[in-house]
Each structure stands twice: as C-alpha cells, then as structure tokens.
C-alpha cells in the first residue's frame, strides 16, 4: 500500500508525471534498432545446421567466426577479412580450390560484407532459405 500512496502522490505532481511519461516513451518506445540488433542471431543453430550438412573437404567462408560454437574440428574455416576487405575475387579463388562449400554471415554484419560479394552470392550461389530465416544469418552454398 505504501508504494501506491507514494506513486499517487508523485503522479499529482505534473512535472514528475511528465518526466515519468517521457522516460517511459524513451525507454520503451518503438525506436528502430541499428544493424538488425533488434533480432536475435542464433549462432549455435546456424552453425549446427552447417555442421549437419557439411561434407569433408568443403571450405566454409564465414564473417567473424565464433569457433567455440562449432563441435566439429574438421571444418575448413576461412574467416572473411573485416571492413569489407573480402572481395569477389577472394571468394572465386576459394571456390576454385573447393568444388563445394559455404558462405555465411550473421545479418548484423551486413555492413562488413561488400555489396558486390553479396550480389555475387545472390546470383551464383544457392541460399539456404529456411536455415537463413530461422537463424537470422545469410547462409549460401556452392
């Protein structure tokens, strides 16, 4: 009861009521989140999917790999360079070395992926649509 009496007293004060309202709007408002941070990225689920489909000898090109989520130690991981330094020519070189493989990144890392690499993947690789949507990752195979 004491809390309700204090709250009632504070709400009678117009300045306090306005400050409380503004604070709640700022904290709980429907503000856009930058870099898809409002969505959860399921690293464990994305990596488990990859491991279940992985064939020995395939290369896995991944942005910011979190190797502690992988249980298989035989994966051929190729980390992408940061800040958009991984180019289409780099991907093509990897694809020449391995007849099949994977390209994946969490969607919040979209800013680290060059537009031409993403366009190349969309045009030339097979997107694992259900896995991508379930994990909030971009997952492609060649």
C-alpha positions in Angstrom: 0.0 0.0 0.0 2.9 2.4 0.8 4.2 2.2 -2.8 0.8 3.0 -4.2 0.4 6.0 -1.9 3.8 7.3 -2.9 3.0 6.8 -6.6 -0.3 8.6 -6.2 1.4 11.5 -4.6 4.1 11.7 -7.3 1.5 11.5 -10.1 -0.3 14.5 -8.7 2.9 16.5 -9.3 2.6 17.5 -13.0 6.3 17.8 -13.6 7.0 14.4 -12.2 4.2 12.9 -14.3 5.6 14.5 -17.5 9.1 13.3 -16.7 7.9 9.8 -16.0 5.9 9.7 -19.3 8.9 11.0 -21.3 11.2 8.5 -19.7 8.9 5.6 -20.4 8.5 6.7 -24.0 12.2 6.9 -24.5 12.9 3.5 -22.8 10.0 1.5 -24.3 9.3 3.3 -27.5 9.2 1.6 -30.9 12.6 3.1 -31.9 14.4 1.4 -34.8 17.5 -0.6 -33.9 20.6 -0.2 -36.0 22.3 -3.1 -37.7 19.4 -5.6 -37.1 20.3 -5.7 -33.5 16.7 -5.9 -32.6 16.7 -9.5 -34.0 18.4 -12.4 -32.3 21.1 -14.1 -34.2 21.2 -17.8 -33.5 24.8 -18.7 -33.8 24.6 -22.1 -32.3 21.6 -23.0 -34.5 23.2 -21.7 -37.7 26.5 -23.5 -37.0 24.7 -26.7 -36.1 22.8 -26.5 -39.4 26.1 -26.0 -41.3 27.7 -28.9 -39.5 24.8 -31.2 -40.2 25.1 -30.5 -43.9 28.9 -30.2 -44.2 30.9 -32.6 -46.3 34.6 -33.2 -45.6 36.8 -31.1 -47.8 34.3 -28.2 -48.2 35.5 -24.7 -47.3 33.4 -22.5 -45.0 33.8 -18.8 -45.6 32.4 -17.0 -42.6 32.3 -13.5 -41.3 33.5 -13.3 -37.7 33.5 -17.0 -36.9 32.7 -17.9 -33.4 34.6 -21.2 -33.4 33.5 -22.1 -29.9 30.0 -22.8 -31.3 31.4 -25.5 -33.7 31.6 -29.0 -32.4 33.4 -30.4 -35.5 37.1 -29.8 -35.6 37.5 -30.9 -39.2 35.8 -27.8 -40.6 37.9 -25.8 -43.2 37.1 -22.3 -41.8 38.1 -19.3 -43.8 37.4 -16.1 -42.0 36.4 -13.1 -44.1 38.6 -10.1 -43.7 37.0 -7.2 -41.7 35.6 -4.0 -43.0 34.6 -5.2 -46.5 38.1 -6.3 -47.5 36.9 -9.8 -48.6 36.2 -9.4 -52.4 34.5 -11.4 -55.1 38.0 -12.4 -56.4 38.8 -13.8 -52.9 35.5 -15.8 -53.0 36.2 -17.0 -56.5 39.7 -18.2 -55.5 38.2 -20.2 -52.6 35.5 -21.6 -54.9 38.2 -22.8 -57.4 40.0 -24.6 -54.5 36.9 -26.4 -53.3 34.2 -27.6 -55.7 31.6 -27.2 -52.9 31.5 -25.0 -49.9 29.7 -22.5 -47.8 29.4 -18.7 -47.4 27.8 -17.4 -44.2 27.5 -14.3 -42.0 25.1 -13.0 -39.3 22.9 -10.4 -40.7 24.0 -7.8 -38.2 27.4 -8.0 -40.0 25.9 -6.9 -43.3 27.9 -3.7 -43.2 31.1 -5.8 -43.2 30.1 -7.6 -46.4 30.9 -5.8 -49.7 27.8 -5.3 -51.9 29.5 -7.0 -54.9 30.1 -10.1 -52.7 26.5 -10.2 -51.6 25.3 -9.6 -55.2 27.6 -12.4 -56.4 26.3 -14.8 -53.8 22.6 -14.0 -54.5 23.2 -14.5 -58.3 25.6 -17.5 -58.3 25.1 -19.4 -55.0 22.2 -21.4 -53.5 20.8 -19.6 -50.5 19.7 -21.9 -47.7 16.5 -20.0 -47.2 14.8 -21.9 -44.3 18.1 -22.0 -42.3 18.8 -18.3 -43.1 15.4 -17.2 -41.9 15.4 -19.4 -38.8 18.8 -18.2 -37.7 19.0 -14.5 -38.9 22.1 -15.5 -40.9 22.8 -15.4 -44.6 23.8 -18.9 -45.5 24.8 -19.9 -49.1 26.2 -23.0 -50.7 28.1 -23.6 -53.9 
